[in-house]
């Protein structure tokens, strides 16, 4: 089978843990398995199965190649999420004796572009296909939430487009949010990772907000949603104002204010941190290349080399094909 999953930019402005946009930068995995089956309980641990059944047969490409060289022996996130999703069926469930996997990703790792969510969704989709011969997106989405715990990224990676993660009782759901067709994206991605992981930057955030700040964030989120639906520049600019995570994470990005100002001067409606950083995302209309390059130049003024990108907004989400 072939699996393809998009990147995602979460935490848009005040949309912390609730709003994510799928981007047409993709992880691709081509997978085949042997007809021989084994039981997970026959191994010391799921990791033991991975070392014997998957690791010797996995080839990496793109951003994952360098990561695999720098982190030898670490479990393939696609494979481990596959096992965790399988475990939902119980320890007696069977696994392939041999799993061959060629994984290539163009998603930069640990830079706020949903690389782990893409791999998690891919692994959960593989598990669904292994069990049932098809990969239902709703089930994959729920598996990905349980495995990684980031419903916003999981929603965008599973369904594409702009997704809101809703909580109704104990039920987490994804809801597509309408965006104006004219809105486009510019990204600037540092060449060097600026943080250890998302959880590290999450620990910097306050446990509580003052009432004035909480109200401000609610207003900003509603304003942003209006701006995204109408492509109103002033609304998007105002909607990117955040009181919860951006003020505490922007310090890790050298020249953050300069990058935002440069993007706006080049024509962006607004710019902010992508995910937990250190990538920056800007929204606008028309030709986004000058905006991406303006952010790149600002990064460079502050001693950081970066990549300027203008990916399309992805509207397909997870793609699964039987070969």
C-alpha positions as CSV (number, residue, x, y, z in Angstrom):
1,X,0.0,0.0,0.0
2,X,1.0,3.6,-0.4
3,X,0.2,6.2,2.3
4,X,0.6,10.0,1.9
5,X,0.0,12.5,4.7
6,X,0.3,16.3,4.7
7,X,2.2,18.6,7.0
8,X,0.3,20.9,9.2
9,X,0.7,24.3,10.9
10,X,-1.1,24.3,14.3
11,X,-1.7,26.9,17.1
12,X,-2.6,29.6,14.5
13,X,-2.5,32.8,16.4
14,X,-4.8,32.3,19.4
15,X,-5.9,28.8,18.1
16,X,-3.7,27.0,20.6
17,X,-4.3,23.3,20.5
18,X,-7.5,23.9,18.6
19,X,-6.7,25.1,15.0
20,X,-4.5,23.7,12.3
21,X,-4.0,24.2,8.6
22,X,-2.9,21.3,6.3
23,X,0.0,22.1,3.9
24,X,1.0,20.4,0.7
25,X,4.3,19.2,2.0
26,X,4.0,15.4,2.4
27,X,5.2,12.3,4.0
28,X,5.1,9.2,1.7
29,X,5.3,5.6,2.8
30,X,5.2,2.6,0.6
31,X,4.6,-0.5,2.7
32,X,4.3,-4.3,2.1
33,X,4.1,-7.1,4.5
34,X,4.6,-10.9,4.5
35,X,1.7,-13.3,4.7
36,X,3.3,-14.9,7.8
37,X,1.8,-13.6,11.0
38,X,3.0,-13.5,14.6
39,X,1.4,-12.5,17.9
40,X,2.7,-9.5,19.8
41,X,2.8,-11.5,23.0
42,X,5.5,-13.7,21.4
43,X,7.9,-10.7,21.7
44,X,9.3,-9.1,24.8
45,X,7.8,-5.8,23.8
46,X,6.4,-3.9,20.8
47,X,9.8,-2.4,20.4
48,X,11.3,-5.9,20.2
49,X,8.9,-6.7,17.3
50,X,9.9,-3.5,15.6
51,X,13.6,-4.3,15.9
52,X,13.1,-7.8,14.4
53,X,10.3,-7.3,11.9
54,X,10.6,-3.7,10.7
55,X,13.9,-2.0,11.4
56,X,16.0,-4.3,9.1
57,X,13.5,-3.6,6.2
58,X,13.0,0.2,6.5
59,X,14.5,2.7,4.1
60,X,14.4,6.4,4.7
61,X,14.5,9.4,2.4
62,X,14.1,13.1,2.6
63,X,14.2,14.7,6.0
64,X,13.9,11.3,7.7
65,X,17.2,10.1,6.2
66,X,19.3,12.6,8.1
67,X,17.2,12.0,11.2
68,X,17.7,8.2,11.0
69,X,21.5,8.8,10.7
70,X,21.6,11.1,13.7
71,X,19.3,8.9,15.8
72,X,20.3,5.3,15.0
73,X,18.2,2.6,16.7
74,X,15.3,4.9,17.6
75,X,11.9,3.4,16.7
76,X,10.4,4.5,13.4
77,X,7.4,6.6,14.5
78,X,5.3,5.2,11.7
79,X,5.9,1.7,12.9
80,X,5.4,2.4,16.6
81,X,2.1,4.2,16.0
82,X,1.1,1.2,13.9
83,X,1.8,-1.1,16.9
84,X,0.0,1.2,19.3
85,X,-3.0,1.3,17.0
86,X,-3.0,-2.5,16.7
87,X,-2.9,-2.8,20.5
88,X,-6.3,-1.3,20.6
89,X,-7.5,-4.7,19.3
90,X,-5.8,-6.4,22.3
91,X,-2.5,-8.2,22.9
92,X,-3.7,-11.3,21.1
93,X,-3.9,-9.5,17.8
94,X,-1.6,-10.7,15.1
95,X,1.1,-8.7,13.3
96,X,3.1,-9.3,10.1
97,X,6.2,-11.3,10.6
98,X,8.0,-8.9,8.3
99,X,7.0,-5.3,7.4
100,X,8.9,-3.6,4.6
101,X,8.6,0.2,4.6
102,X,10.1,2.9,2.4
103,X,9.4,6.3,4.0
104,X,10.2,9.6,2.4
105,X,9.2,12.9,4.0
106,X,9.6,16.5,2.8
107,X,8.3,17.7,6.2
108,X,11.1,19.3,8.2
109,X,11.3,17.6,11.6
110,X,10.9,19.4,14.9
111,X,10.1,22.8,13.4
112,X,6.4,23.2,14.0
113,X,5.1,21.6,10.8
114,X,3.4,18.5,12.2
115,X,6.1,16.0,11.2
116,X,5.2,13.6,14.1
117,X,1.5,13.9,13.5
118,X,2.0,13.0,9.8
119,X,4.0,9.9,10.8
120,X,1.4,9.0,13.5
121,X,-1.5,9.3,11.1
122,X,0.4,7.2,8.6
123,X,1.0,4.5,11.1
124,X,-2.6,4.5,12.3
125,X,-3.8,4.3,8.7
126,X,-1.5,1.3,8.1
127,X,-3.0,-0.4,11.2
128,X,-6.5,0.2,9.9
129,X,-5.6,-1.2,6.5
130,X,-3.9,-4.2,8.0
131,X,-7.0,-5.0,10.1
132,X,-9.8,-4.2,7.7
133,X,-8.4,-3.7,4.2
134,X,-9.3,0.0,4.3
135,X,-8.4,3.1,6.3
136,X,-11.4,5.0,7.6
137,X,-10.3,8.6,8.3
138,X,-12.5,9.0,11.4
139,X,-10.9,5.9,13.0
140,X,-7.4,6.9,12.0
141,X,-8.0,10.4,13.5
142,X,-9.1,8.9,16.8
143,X,-6.1,6.5,16.9
144,X,-3.7,9.4,16.2
145,X,-5.2,11.4,19.1
146,X,-4.7,8.5,21.5
147,X,-1.2,7.9,20.3
148,X,0.2,11.4,20.1
149,X,-2.3,13.6,21.9
150,X,-2.4,16.6,19.5
151,X,-5.9,16.6,17.9
152,X,-5.3,19.8,16.0
153,X,-2.4,18.5,14.0
154,X,-4.0,15.0,13.7
155,X,-7.2,16.6,12.3
156,X,-5.4,18.6,9.6
157,X,-3.2,15.6,8.7
158,X,-6.2,13.3,8.5
159,X,-8.8,15.5,6.7
160,X,-6.8,18.4,5.1
161,X,-7.8,22.0,4.9
162,X,-8.3,24.2,8.0
163,X,-9.5,22.0,10.9
164,X,-10.8,22.9,14.3
165,X,-10.5,20.3,17.1
166,X,-13.7,20.2,19.1
167,X,-14.4,18.5,22.4
168,X,-18.0,17.5,23.0
169,X,-18.2,15.7,26.3
170,X,-15.4,13.1,26.1
171,X,-15.6,13.0,22.3
172,X,-12.9,14.8,20.3
173,X,-14.1,15.7,16.8
174,X,-12.6,17.5,13.8
175,X,-14.5,20.2,12.0
176,X,-13.6,21.7,8.7
177,X,-13.5,25.5,8.9
178,X,-14.3,27.5,5.8
179,X,-11.4,29.6,4.3
180,X,-11.6,32.0,1.5
181,X,-10.1,30.5,-1.7
182,X,-7.8,33.4,-2.3
183,X,-5.8,32.9,1.0
184,X,-2.3,31.5,0.5
185,X,0.7,30.6,2.7
186,X,4.3,31.6,3.0
187,X,6.7,29.7,5.3
188,X,10.2,30.3,6.6
189,X,11.9,27.3,8.2
190,X,15.2,27.6,10.0
191,X,17.9,25.2,8.9
192,X,18.7,24.4,12.6
193,X,16.2,23.1,15.1
194,X,15.6,25.7,17.7
195,X,14.1,23.5,20.4
196,X,14.2,20.0,21.8
197,X,10.5,19.1,21.4
198,X,7.0,20.5,21.6
199,X,6.6,19.5,25.2
200,X,9.7,21.5,26.2
201,X,8.2,24.7,24.8
202,X,4.8,23.8,26.3
203,X,6.3,23.9,29.7
204,X,7.1,27.6,29.2
205,X,3.4,28.5,29.0
206,X,1.4,30.0,31.9
207,X,-1.2,27.8,33.6
208,X,-3.6,30.7,34.0
209,X,-4.5,33.8,32.1
210,X,-5.9,37.0,33.6
211,X,-9.6,37.6,32.6
212,X,-8.6,40.5,30.3
213,X,-6.1,38.3,28.5
214,X,-8.6,35.4,28.2
215,X,-11.3,37.6,26.8
216,X,-8.7,39.1,24.4
217,X,-7.8,35.6,23.1
218,X,-11.4,34.7,22.6
219,X,-12.0,37.8,20.6
220,X,-8.8,37.3,18.6
221,X,-9.8,33.7,17.7
222,X,-13.3,34.8,16.5
223,X,-11.7,37.7,14.5
224,X,-9.2,35.3,12.9
225,X,-11.9,32.9,11.8
226,X,-13.8,35.8,10.3
227,X,-10.7,37.0,8.5
228,X,-9.9,33.6,7.2
229,X,-13.5,33.2,5.8
230,X,-13.6,36.7,4.2
231,X,-9.9,37.2,3.4
232,X,-10.1,40.5,5.2
233,X,-6.5,41.6,5.8
234,X,-7.1,43.7,8.9
235,X,-9.1,40.9,10.5
236,X,-6.4,38.3,10.0
237,X,-3.8,40.8,11.3
238,X,-5.9,41.4,14.4
239,X,-6.7,37.7,14.8
240,X,-3.1,36.7,15.0
241,X,-2.8,38.6,18.3
242,X,-2.3,36.0,21.0
243,X,-1.8,36.1,24.8
244,X,-1.2,32.5,25.6
245,X,1.6,30.9,23.7
246,X,3.2,33.3,21.2
247,X,4.5,35.8,23.9
248,X,6.3,32.9,25.7
249,X,7.6,31.1,22.6
250,X,8.7,34.0,20.4
251,X,11.9,34.5,22.5
252,X,13.4,31.3,21.0
253,X,13.2,32.8,17.5
254,X,15.9,35.4,17.1
255,X,14.4,38.5,15.5
256,X,10.8,37.4,15.8
257,X,9.4,41.0,15.6
258,X,11.6,41.8,12.7
259,X,10.4,38.6,10.8
260,X,6.7,39.5,11.4
261,X,7.3,43.1,10.4
262,X,9.2,42.1,7.3
263,X,6.4,39.7,6.2
264,X,3.8,42.4,6.6
265,X,5.9,45.0,4.8
266,X,6.2,42.5,1.9
267,X,2.4,42.2,1.7
268,X,1.4,39.5,4.3
269,X,-1.9,40.0,6.2
270,X,-0.2,38.6,9.3
271,X,2.6,36.3,10.5
272,X,3.1,34.1,13.5
273,X,4.8,31.0,14.9
274,X,3.9,27.7,13.1
275,X,3.1,25.1,15.7
276,X,5.6,25.3,18.5
277,X,8.2,26.9,16.2
278,X,10.8,27.7,15.1
279,X,9.1,28.0,11.6
280,X,7.1,31.1,10.9
281,X,3.9,31.2,8.8
282,X,2.4,34.1,7.0
283,X,-1.0,34.4,5.3
284,X,-1.9,36.6,2.4
285,X,-3.1,36.6,-1.2
286,X,-1.4,36.7,-4.5
287,X,2.3,36.0,-5.0
288,X,3.6,34.8,-1.6
289,X,7.2,34.3,-2.7
290,X,8.3,37.9,-1.8
291,X,6.8,37.4,1.6
292,X,8.7,34.1,2.2
293,X,11.9,35.7,1.0
294,X,11.4,38.8,3.2
295,X,11.1,36.5,6.3
296,X,14.2,34.6,5.1
297,X,16.1,37.8,4.9
298,X,15.0,38.8,8.4
299,X,16.1,35.5,9.8
300,X,19.5,36.0,8.2
301,X,19.8,39.5,9.7
302,X,19.6,37.8,13.1
303,X,22.2,35.1,12.3
304,X,19.8,32.3,11.1
305,X,19.9,30.5,7.8
306,X,16.5,29.3,6.7
307,X,14.3,27.9,3.8
308,X,11.7,30.1,2.2
309,X,8.7,28.0,1.1
310,X,5.3,28.8,-0.5
311,X,3.3,25.5,-0.2
312,X,-0.2,25.2,-1.3
313,X,-2.9,24.6,1.3
314,X,-3.7,20.8,1.2
315,X,-7.4,19.8,0.9
316,X,-7.0,16.1,0.6
317,X,-5.5,15.0,4.0
318,X,-4.6,11.4,4.3
319,X,-4.4,9.4,1.1
320,X,-4.3,5.6,1.1
321,X,-3.9,3.6,-2.0
322,X,-3.7,-0.2,-2.4
323,X,-0.9,-1.2,-4.8
